[in-house]
Amino acid sequence: MFKLYFIALIIFANPLAAKEYIIDNLTNPGITSQGQRWSFITDGVMGGLSEGKATITSNNEVPCYRMSGYVRTENNGGFIQIRTAVYPNIKAKNFDGIYINAIGNNKKYSLHIRTSASLGYWQYYSTSFFLESKFNKIKIPFDNFIKSNVNQPDYMYEQNIKSIGLVASSDDFFADICLSEIGFY
């Protein structure tokens, strides 16, 4: 009996550890739960040739952000991305990871997280995942994210998350993804 009481006390004493925190589920399309807007970015900002668009739409009657376009690696390019700021910043140590509910076109995509330690645009933590052509809820532990630069801390645990990006990158392909929900767990 004492063990059950102790376990319940641990779970309910830290409500963030027991709950999900929704960043966006299109309750207010185009605006996150924190009041931030989404932006669409291509490698054109650095001379690349990738092109695409982001729209608010629905897929099988599920509201979603659709990002589609051609990822081209020529001319030092290779990405299209939708990104939002996380403000106020979220402390990574309050959660185990990030989740998405999305549908894709049977291709590999990535999440990029920038933290308080990400001082340059080239500094972020990333992880890749495969998106099938049906909606799936994917949970990705923070331990799966890898730093992009040697000058970053190895792990995100003690850092504040300041932006999240959903990225199609690295290969020449047509990207097509619909994101219906994103948050922390």
N, CA, C and O of each residue as an XYZ file, in Angstrom:
740
protein
N       0.826     -1.195      0.000
C       0.000      0.000      0.000
C       0.867      1.254      0.000
O       0.585      2.211     -0.722
N       1.927      1.246      0.815
C       2.818      2.400      0.889
C       3.459      2.678     -0.476
O       3.615      3.837     -0.860
N       3.839      1.604     -1.223
C       4.443      1.780     -2.540
C       3.484      2.462     -3.502
O       3.895      3.353     -4.247
N       2.221      2.067     -3.504
C       1.229      2.692     -4.378
C       1.049      4.167     -4.035
O       0.958      5.001     -4.936
N       0.999      4.494     -2.774
C       0.867      5.879     -2.338
C       2.082      6.691     -2.797
O       1.929      7.813     -3.278
N       3.269      6.136     -2.652
C       4.494      6.822     -3.036
C       4.538      7.067     -4.549
O       4.914      8.153     -4.990
N       4.154      6.058     -5.345
C       4.136      6.214     -6.802
C       3.121      7.277     -7.210
O       3.421      8.115     -8.060
N       1.936      7.259     -6.625
C       0.921      8.268     -6.940
C       1.405      9.659     -6.559
O       1.168     10.621     -7.289
N       2.077      9.770     -5.428
C       2.606     11.058     -4.987
C       3.617     11.599     -5.989
O       3.600     12.791     -6.293
N       4.492     10.754     -6.504
C       5.495     11.189     -7.479
C       4.816     11.662     -8.765
O       5.173     12.710     -9.304
N       3.857     10.909     -9.249
C       3.182     11.274    -10.501
C       2.423     12.578    -10.353
O       2.527     13.446    -11.219
N       1.666     12.738     -9.287
C       0.818     13.917     -9.151
C       1.551     15.123     -8.573
O       1.051     16.244     -8.669
N       2.707     14.922     -7.984
C       3.485     16.045     -7.462
C       4.119     16.850     -8.583
O       4.374     18.042     -8.409
N       4.379     16.233     -9.726
C       4.920     16.918    -10.893
C       3.926     16.769    -12.033
O       4.042     15.838    -12.830
N       2.948     17.670    -12.130
C       1.896     17.516    -13.126
C       2.421     17.550    -14.556
O       1.805     16.948    -15.435
N       3.541     18.233    -14.827
C       4.063     18.272    -16.190
C       4.575     16.915    -16.628
O       4.504     16.586    -17.812
N       5.088     16.123    -15.706
C       5.620     14.813    -16.054
C       4.503     13.844    -16.427
O       4.751     12.878    -17.150
N       3.298     14.074    -15.960
C       2.197     13.161    -16.197
C       1.296     13.601    -17.350
O       0.373     12.871    -17.709
N       1.538     14.775    -17.940
C       0.644     15.307    -18.945
C       1.376     15.647    -20.227
O       2.599     15.784    -20.261
N       0.592     15.777    -21.272
C       1.096     16.313    -22.521
C       0.852     17.823    -22.531
O      -0.105     18.312    -21.931
N       1.712     18.536    -23.206
C       1.545     19.973    -23.389
C       1.410     20.204    -24.892
O       2.366     20.008    -25.643
N       0.238     20.613    -25.324
C      -0.031     20.809    -26.743
C       0.525     22.155    -27.188
O       0.149     23.200    -26.658
N       1.421     22.119    -28.161
C       1.909     23.352    -28.784
C       0.886     23.825    -29.816
O       0.574     25.014    -29.885
N       0.366     22.893    -30.614
C      -0.637     23.261    -31.619
C      -1.427     22.035    -32.028
O      -0.856     20.982    -32.312
N      -2.742     22.177    -32.057
C      -3.628     21.148    -32.597
C      -4.671     21.781    -33.521
O      -5.739     21.212    -33.748
N      -4.352     22.951    -34.045
C      -5.179     23.712    -34.966
C      -6.510     24.160    -34.360
O      -7.480     24.379    -35.085
N      -6.556     24.294    -33.050
C      -7.724     24.899    -32.414
C      -7.895     26.324    -32.916
O      -9.015     26.787    -33.130
N      -6.778     27.015    -33.102
C      -6.734     28.368    -33.660
C      -5.740     28.313    -34.831
O      -4.577     28.680    -34.660
N      -6.177     27.860    -36.018
C      -5.253     27.588    -37.128
C      -4.303     28.747    -37.431
O      -4.710     29.899    -37.578
N      -3.022     28.392    -37.517
C      -1.981     29.362    -37.816
C      -1.315     29.946    -36.587
O      -0.258     30.569    -36.686
N      -1.933     29.748    -35.417
C      -1.418     30.297    -34.161
C      -1.274     29.160    -33.154
O      -2.206     28.379    -32.965
N      -0.130     29.064    -32.516
C       0.088     28.007    -31.527
C      -0.672     28.305    -30.243
O      -1.260     29.376    -30.092
N      -0.656     27.356    -29.327
C      -1.317     27.547    -28.029
C      -0.659     28.671    -27.230
O      -1.259     29.206    -26.298
N       0.568     29.027    -27.593
C       1.283     30.118    -26.933
C       1.111     31.446    -27.672
O       1.684     32.456    -27.263
N       0.334     31.457    -28.745
C       0.107     32.688    -29.498
C       1.167     32.988    -30.538
O       1.258     34.120    -31.013
N       1.970     32.003    -30.902
C       3.029     32.193    -31.902
C       2.530     31.771    -33.285
O       1.644     30.925    -33.405
N       3.104     32.364    -34.312
C       2.770     32.017    -35.692
C       3.774     31.013    -36.255
O       4.913     30.929    -35.796
N       3.336     30.267    -37.243
C       4.197     29.369    -37.986
C       4.786     30.118    -39.163
O       4.143     31.014    -39.711
N       6.004     29.765    -39.562
C       6.613     30.345    -40.758
C       7.132     29.227    -41.652
O       7.467     28.138    -41.185
N       7.190     29.518    -42.939
C       7.695     28.570    -43.926
C       9.032     29.092    -44.437
O       9.150     30.262    -44.803
N      10.034     28.227    -44.461
C      11.383     28.626    -44.845
C      11.941     27.578    -45.808
O      11.709     26.381    -45.640
N      12.677     28.042    -46.817
C      13.384     27.122    -47.703
C      14.872     27.428    -47.648
O      15.297     28.404    -47.031
N      15.651     26.584    -48.300
C      17.083     26.819    -48.378
C      17.432     28.021    -49.254
O      18.606     28.369    -49.381
N      16.431     28.658    -49.857
C      16.651     29.876    -50.638
C      17.294     30.984    -49.819
O      17.938     31.874    -50.375
N      17.124     30.937    -48.496
C      17.742     31.946    -47.633
C      19.265     31.871    -47.689
O      19.950     32.811    -47.286
N      19.802     30.740    -48.193
C      21.248     30.591    -48.308
C      21.669     30.189    -49.722
O      22.754     29.643    -49.923
N      20.805     30.461    -50.692
C      21.149     30.218    -52.087
C      20.700     28.896    -52.666
O      20.993     28.607    -53.826
N      19.992     28.078    -51.889
C      19.511     26.787    -52.378
C      18.348     26.937    -53.342
O      17.823     28.035    -53.530
N      17.947     25.824    -53.952
C      16.915     25.843    -54.991
C      15.638     25.097    -54.605
O      14.763     24.912    -55.450
N      15.514     24.668    -53.358
C      14.298     23.981    -52.935
C      13.133     24.964    -52.952
O      13.310     26.161    -52.723
N      11.952     24.445    -53.224
C      10.773     25.308    -53.264
C       9.563     24.539    -52.753
O       9.509     23.312    -52.840
N       8.603     25.269    -52.224
C       7.415     24.632    -51.704
C       6.472     25.643    -51.119
O       6.573     26.841    -51.382
N       5.538     25.139    -50.309
C       4.571     26.019    -49.665
C       4.017     25.329    -48.423
O       4.120     24.115    -48.253
N       3.436     26.140    -47.579
C       2.746     25.632    -46.391
C       1.349     26.230    -46.394
O       1.179     27.431    -46.601
N       0.357     25.390    -46.165
C      -1.029     25.833    -46.150
C      -1.749     25.226    -44.957
O      -1.321     24.214    -44.401
N      -2.835     25.854    -44.579
C      -3.733     25.292    -43.566
C      -4.852     24.631    -44.338
O      -5.533     25.279    -45.134
N      -5.046     23.345    -44.108
C      -6.003     22.579    -44.891
C      -6.558     21.447    -44.028
O      -6.531     21.539    -42.801
N      -7.050     20.405    -44.638
C      -7.444     19.197    -43.914
C      -7.122     17.990    -44.776
O      -7.048     18.080    -46.001
N      -6.934     16.871    -44.119
C      -6.654     15.613    -44.785
C      -7.566     14.584    -44.142
O      -7.467     14.331    -42.941
N      -8.454     13.986    -44.929
C      -9.458     13.056    -44.395
C     -10.238     13.698    -43.254
O     -10.501     13.063    -42.233
N     -10.604     14.959    -43.439
C     -11.385     15.759    -42.485
C     -10.638     16.067    -41.192
O     -11.258     16.476    -40.210
N      -9.324     15.879    -41.171
C      -8.495     16.234    -40.018
C      -7.771     17.537    -40.361
O      -6.982     17.563    -41.305
N      -8.022     18.624    -39.611
C      -7.306     19.877    -39.875
C      -5.803     19.685    -39.709
O      -5.351     18.992    -38.797
N      -5.029     20.313    -40.608
C      -3.577     20.142    -40.530
C      -2.853     21.270    -41.265
O      -3.426     21.995    -42.078
N      -1.565     21.378    -40.936
C      -0.649     22.233    -41.679
C      -0.018     21.339    -42.740
O       0.622     20.337    -42.421
N      -0.204     21.707    -43.993
C       0.385     20.912    -45.071
C       1.618     21.632    -45.606
O       1.546     22.777    -46.052
N       2.734     20.943    -45.551
C       3.971     21.438    -46.134
C       4.303     20.528    -47.307
O       4.438     19.314    -47.150
N       4.431     21.126    -48.477
C       4.754     20.334    -49.657
C       5.710     21.107    -50.541
O       5.734     22.338    -50.528
N       6.489     20.377    -51.302
C       7.413     21.013    -52.233
C       8.572     20.113    -52.588
O       8.701     18.991    -52.100
N       9.406     20.641    -53.450
C      10.563     19.907    -53.943
C      11.806     20.288    -53.149
O      12.190     21.456    -53.086
N      12.420     19.284    -52.550
C      13.693     19.472    -51.849
C      14.783     19.167    -52.870
O      14.810     18.095    -53.474
N      15.681     20.134    -53.048
C      16.787     19.975    -54.002
C      18.106     20.237    -53.288
O      18.267     21.252    -52.611
N      19.034     19.325    -53.444
C      20.325     19.462    -52.770
C      21.341     20.259    -53.585
O      22.401     20.618    -53.071
N      21.027     20.539    -54.848
C      21.977     21.299    -55.672
C      22.142     22.719    -55.137
O      21.264     23.246    -54.453
N      23.276     23.326    -55.459
C      23.602     24.698    -55.045
C      23.667     24.848    -53.524
O      23.271     25.879    -52.979
N      24.170     23.811    -52.841
C      24.305     23.804    -51.376
C      22.970     23.899    -50.647
O      22.901     24.393    -49.522
N      21.927     23.427    -51.288
C      20.604     23.490    -50.672
C      20.219     22.170    -50.041
O      21.064     21.325    -49.747
N      18.927     22.017    -49.842
C      18.442     20.741    -49.364
C      17.419     20.764    -48.256
O      17.369     19.818    -47.470
N      16.566     21.835    -48.145
C      15.519     21.748    -47.134
C      14.347     22.686    -47.412
O      14.486     23.734    -48.042
N      13.193     22.262    -46.914
C      12.035     23.133    -46.708
C      11.583     22.870    -45.275
O      11.798     21.779    -44.746
N      10.957     23.862    -44.647
C      10.673     23.742    -43.213
C       9.495     24.624    -42.813
O       9.322     25.725    -43.334
N       8.688     24.121    -41.878
C       7.766     24.988    -41.137
C       8.303     25.054    -39.713
O       8.741     24.052    -39.147
N       8.258     26.247    -39.153
C       8.872     26.455    -37.833
C       8.032     27.439    -37.031
O       7.393     28.339    -37.576
N       8.057     27.236    -35.719
C       7.407     28.175    -34.814
C       8.294     28.424    -33.603
O       9.049     27.557    -33.162
N       8.176     29.621    -33.095
C       8.869     29.946    -31.839
C       8.122     29.298    -30.684
O       6.914     29.074    -30.763
N       8.828     29.007    -29.640
C       8.236     28.516    -28.396
C       8.504     29.611    -27.370
O       9.610     29.743    -26.846
N       7.466     30.390    -27.101
C       7.623     31.504    -26.166
C       6.356     31.670    -25.350
O       5.289     31.852    -25.935
N       6.419     31.617    -24.051
C       7.661     31.493    -23.293
C       8.310     30.136    -23.531
O       7.642     29.138    -23.799
N       9.644     30.134    -23.423
C      10.420     28.912    -23.646
C       9.940     27.800    -22.717
O       9.466     28.052    -21.609
N      10.073     26.575    -23.193
C       9.704     25.382    -22.438
C      10.997     24.746    -21.911
O      11.966     24.593    -22.655
N      11.004     24.386    -20.656
C      12.164     23.689    -20.070
C      12.097     22.215    -20.472
O      11.141     21.511    -20.146
N      13.121     21.768    -21.178
C      13.160     20.382    -21.650
C      13.066     19.390    -20.493
O      12.473     18.322    -20.643
N      13.645     19.734    -19.338
C      13.659     18.777    -18.226
C      12.264     18.499    -17.657
O      12.094     17.562    -16.877
N      11.267     19.300    -18.039
C       9.899     19.069    -17.566
C       9.154     18.023    -18.382
O       8.034     17.646    -18.035
N       9.766     17.549    -19.467
C       9.115     16.584    -20.354
C      10.102     15.509    -20.764
O      11.312     15.656    -20.593
N       9.569     14.428    -21.307
C      10.407     13.333    -21.796
C      10.774     13.500    -23.268
O      11.815     13.016    -23.713
N       9.911     14.190    -24.025
C      10.164     14.329    -25.448
C       9.088     15.134    -26.141
O       8.315     15.851    -25.505
N       9.052     15.005    -27.440
C       8.104     15.727    -28.278
C       7.272     14.707    -29.044
O       7.757     13.622    -29.364
N       6.029     15.048    -29.337
C       5.195     14.162    -30.139
C       4.581     14.942    -31.291
O       4.385     16.155    -31.213
N       4.286     14.219    -32.354
C       3.550     14.790    -33.474
C       2.467     13.816    -33.888
O       2.603     12.609    -33.690
N       1.406     14.328    -34.455
C       0.419     13.520    -35.152
C       0.442     14.026    -36.582
O       0.086     15.174    -36.845
N       0.860     13.170    -37.508
C       1.069     13.629    -38.874
C       0.882     12.483    -39.859
O       0.889     11.306    -39.498
N       0.717     12.876    -41.116
C       0.645     11.948    -42.238
C       1.656     12.436    -43.271
O       1.841     13.639    -43.454
N       2.299     11.502    -43.931
C       3.295     11.875    -44.923
C       3.118     11.110    -46.212
O       2.038     10.597    -46.505
N       4.181     11.039    -46.973
C       4.167     10.332    -48.251
C       5.246      9.255    -48.283
O       5.969      9.098    -49.266
N       5.331      8.517    -47.171
C       6.273      7.403    -47.049
C       7.718      7.846    -47.274
O       8.481      7.205    -47.997
N       8.070      8.963    -46.632
C       9.421      9.518    -46.713
C       9.921      9.819    -45.305
O       9.164      9.787    -44.335
N      11.217     10.111    -45.220
C      11.847     10.457    -43.948
C      11.824     11.979    -43.771
O      12.134     12.730    -44.696
N      11.452     12.414    -42.568
C      11.411     13.830    -42.211
C      12.184     14.026    -40.907
O      12.628     13.059    -40.289
N      12.336     15.265    -40.503
C      13.092     15.568    -39.285
C      12.380     16.612    -38.446
O      11.561     17.389    -38.938
N      12.715     16.605    -37.173
C      12.358     17.693    -36.269
C      13.646     18.380    -35.864
O      14.637     17.720    -35.549
N      13.636     19.699    -35.871
C      14.763     20.493    -35.394
C      14.291     21.306    -34.205
O      13.262     21.980    -34.272
N      15.033     21.244    -33.132
C      14.723     22.025    -31.932
C      15.897     22.950    -31.659
O      17.047     22.518    -31.583
N      15.587     24.219    -31.516
C      16.603     25.195    -31.114
C      16.379     25.501    -29.640
O      15.243     25.598    -29.175
N      17.475     25.650    -28.922
C      17.404     25.887    -27.483
C      18.123     27.187    -27.143
O      18.656     27.871    -28.016
N      18.125     27.504    -25.872
C      18.835     28.691    -25.394
C      20.329     28.603    -25.687
O      21.012     29.628    -25.691
N      20.851     27.405    -25.932
C      22.268     27.233    -26.264
C      22.519     27.270    -27.774
O      23.666     27.168    -28.209
N      21.454     27.416    -28.579
C      21.582     27.497    -30.038
C      21.764     28.960    -30.415
O      20.787     29.687    -30.601
N      23.007     29.385    -30.527
C      23.288     30.793    -30.774
C      23.296     31.144    -32.262
O      22.916     32.256    -32.631
N      23.717     30.226    -33.113
C      23.727     30.451    -34.551
C      22.617     29.671    -35.227
O      22.093     28.714    -34.657
N      22.250     30.073    -36.447
C      21.174     29.387    -37.164
C      21.550     27.934    -37.478
O      20.666     27.110    -37.712
N      22.829     27.616    -37.487
C      23.299     26.268    -37.785
C      23.330     25.381    -36.536
O      23.719     24.216    -36.619
N      22.929     25.914    -35.396
C      22.946     25.142    -34.157
C      21.527     24.747    -33.759
O      20.674     25.598    -33.509
N      21.299     23.450    -33.708
C      20.000     22.907    -33.333
C      20.201     21.448    -32.941
O      21.290     20.896    -33.098
N      19.159     20.842    -32.441
C      19.141     19.412    -32.150
C      18.145     18.796    -33.119
O      17.078     19.365    -33.351
N      18.474     17.644    -33.688
C      17.580     17.060    -34.686
C      17.431     15.560    -34.492
O      18.264     14.887    -33.887
N      16.332     15.079    -35.036
C      16.073     13.650    -35.102
C      15.224     13.410    -36.338
O      14.479     14.291    -36.768
N      15.338     12.223    -36.908
C      14.584     11.865    -38.108
C      13.577     10.775    -37.793
O      13.725     10.029    -36.826
N      12.546     10.698    -38.630
C      11.499      9.702    -38.479
C      10.855      9.486    -39.834
O      10.961     10.334    -40.720
N      10.199      8.372    -39.995
C       9.527      8.004    -41.233
C       8.043      8.278    -41.073
O       7.446      7.920    -40.058
N       7.442      8.918    -42.082
C       6.004      9.179    -42.042
C       5.280      8.390    -43.125
O       5.531      8.559    -44.318
N       4.385      7.534    -42.682
C       3.564      6.741    -43.591
C       2.452      7.594    -44.179
O       2.279      8.757    -43.815
N       1.703      6.995    -45.093
C       0.599      7.698    -45.739
C      -0.714      7.529    -44.968
O      -1.789      7.438    -45.561
N      -0.607      7.488    -43.652
C      -1.769      7.513    -42.760
C      -1.360      8.266    -41.501
O      -0.183      8.288    -41.141
N      -2.324      8.877    -40.838
C      -2.003      9.632    -39.627
C      -1.446      8.707    -38.560
O      -2.002      7.643    -38.290
N      -0.345      9.122    -37.960
C       0.292      8.395    -36.867
C       0.717      9.379    -35.798
O       1.174     10.481    -36.103
N       0.569      8.982    -34.551
C       1.115      9.759    -33.455
C       2.486      9.168    -33.140
O       2.614      7.994    -32.790
N       3.498     10.009    -33.275
C       4.875      9.573    -33.062
C       5.436     10.312    -31.858
O       5.406     11.541    -31.803
N       5.951      9.551    -30.891
C       6.607     10.130    -29.715
C       8.110      9.950    -29.864
O       8.595      8.844    -30.106
N       8.838     11.048    -29.715
C      10.286     11.007    -29.871
C      10.938     11.527    -28.585
O      10.793     12.705    -28.256
N      11.645     10.672    -27.864
C      12.313     11.120    -26.639
C      13.413     12.136    -26.951
O      14.054     12.063    -28.000
N      13.624     13.071    -26.048
C      14.684     14.061    -26.235
C      16.059     13.395    -26.389
O      16.946     13.947    -27.041
N      16.230     12.227    -25.799
C      17.502     11.510    -25.920
C      17.826     11.129    -27.363
O      18.986     10.867    -27.679
N      16.822     11.093    -28.248
C      17.042     10.746    -29.656
C      17.562     11.912    -30.483
O      18.006     11.715    -31.614
N      17.515     13.129    -29.935
C      17.958     14.307    -30.678
C      19.477     14.431    -30.605
O      20.085     14.213    -29.557
N      20.069     14.782    -31.730
C      21.524     14.901    -31.841
C      21.882     16.351    -32.137
O      21.232     17.008    -32.950
N      22.902     16.835    -31.482
C      23.336     18.219    -31.703
C      23.957     18.358    -33.087
O      24.551     17.418    -33.613
N      23.810     19.555    -33.671
C      24.329     19.799    -35.017
C      25.721     20.412    -35.013
O      26.365     20.479    -36.060
N      26.194     20.857    -33.863
C      27.443     21.601    -33.806
C      28.219     21.218    -32.556
O      27.633     21.000    -31.495
N      29.521     21.137    -32.682
C      30.379     20.729    -31.573
C      30.305     21.688    -30.384
O      30.569     21.281    -29.252
N      29.955     22.932    -30.617
C      29.915     23.933    -29.540
C      28.630     23.916    -28.723
O      28.464     24.749    -27.833
N      27.734     23.003    -28.998
C      26.500     22.882    -28.231
C      26.675     21.859    -27.115
O      27.501     20.954    -27.229
N      25.907     21.995    -26.041
C      25.891     20.927    -25.035
C      25.411     19.621    -25.678
O      24.639     19.657    -26.636
N      25.851     18.488    -25.172
C      25.492     17.197    -25.754
C      23.994     16.900    -25.678
O      23.434     16.278    -26.581
N      23.356     17.341    -24.608
C      21.953     17.000    -24.402
C      21.131     18.255    -24.124
O      21.659     19.281    -23.697
N      19.836     18.150    -24.374
C      18.921     19.281    -24.176
C      18.370     19.364    -22.762
O      17.689     20.336    -22.436
N      18.635     18.394    -21.920
C      17.945     18.251    -20.646
C      17.849     19.538    -19.829
O      16.763     19.859    -19.346
N      18.912     20.269    -19.658
C      18.903     21.470    -18.811
C      18.619     22.755    -19.587
O      18.809     23.847    -19.051
N      18.174     22.647    -20.823
C      18.003     23.827    -21.666
C      16.543     24.210    -21.846
O      15.631     23.420    -21.603
N      16.354     25.451    -22.282
C      15.037     25.963    -22.629
C      14.842     25.836    -24.140
O      15.704     26.244    -24.919
N      13.716     25.274    -24.545
C      13.407     25.118    -25.966
C      12.817     26.428    -26.469
O      11.870     26.955    -25.885
N      13.386     26.957    -27.565
C      12.912     28.247    -28.074
C      12.288     28.183    -29.463
O      11.630     29.140    -29.869
N      12.472     27.076    -30.219
C      11.747     26.912    -31.479
C      11.733     25.450    -31.889
O      12.592     24.661    -31.496
N      10.723     25.109    -32.698
C      10.557     23.760    -33.226
C      10.325     23.887    -34.725
O       9.527     24.711    -35.170
N      11.029     23.066    -35.500
C      10.837     23.049    -36.938
C      10.589     21.640    -37.442
O      11.239     20.688    -37.012
N       9.641     21.520    -38.358
C       9.380     20.268    -39.052
C      10.038     20.407    -40.418
O       9.713     21.321    -41.176
N      10.966     19.502    -40.737
C      11.876     19.706    -41.856
C      11.856     18.527    -42.822
O      11.841     17.365    -42.418
N      11.856     18.864    -44.117
C      12.109     17.901    -45.185
C      13.478     18.270    -45.728
O      13.688     19.401    -46.165
N      14.421     17.318    -45.704
C      15.792     17.689    -46.065
C      16.630     16.520    -46.544
O      16.213     15.362    -46.518
N      17.826     16.872    -46.980
C      18.954     15.968    -47.212
C      18.951     15.190    -48.515
O      20.027     14.810    -48.977
N      17.825     14.934    -49.127
C      17.757     14.204    -50.391
C      16.928     15.002    -51.381
O      16.183     15.902    -50.992
N      17.054     14.674    -52.662
C      16.191     15.260    -53.684
C      14.893     14.459    -53.703
O      14.895     13.282    -54.063
N      13.786     15.089    -53.317
C      12.498     14.393    -53.318
C      11.355     15.395    -53.194
O      11.556     16.566    -52.873
N      10.140     14.892    -53.463
C       8.948     15.694    -53.266
C       8.441     15.426    -51.852
O       8.104     14.294    -51.504
N       8.394     16.468    -51.053
C       7.921     16.368    -49.670
C       6.432     16.689    -49.623
O       5.962     17.600    -50.303
N       5.705     15.939    -48.821
C       4.270     16.188    -48.651
C       3.876     15.653    -47.276
O       3.818     14.442    -47.060
N       3.611     16.557    -46.367
C       3.333     16.174    -44.984
C       2.202     17.043    -44.453
O       2.122     18.231    -44.767
N       1.334     16.451    -43.651
C       0.276     17.182    -42.958
C       0.455     16.959    -41.452
O       0.419     15.825    -40.976
N       0.644     18.034    -40.722
C       0.827     18.000    -39.280
C      -0.471     18.443    -38.611
O      -0.913     19.575    -38.806
N      -1.084     17.555    -37.823
C      -2.353     17.901    -37.171
C      -2.185     18.264    -35.698
O      -3.032     18.945    -35.121
N      -1.087     17.805    -35.091
C      -0.849     18.155    -33.675
C       0.629     17.989    -33.364
O       1.307     17.111    -33.900
N       1.108     18.856    -32.482
C       2.487     18.784    -32.009
C       2.515     19.257    -30.571
O       1.801     20.188    -30.196
N       3.347     18.606    -29.765
C       3.430     19.004    -28.362
C       4.527     18.230    -27.644
O       5.323     17.516    -28.253
N       4.538     18.400    -26.338
C       5.518     17.721    -25.497
C       4.801     16.678    -24.643
O       3.626     16.833    -24.312
N       5.520     15.622    -24.295
C       4.961     14.596    -23.404
C       5.929     14.313    -22.286
O       5.649     13.478    -21.425
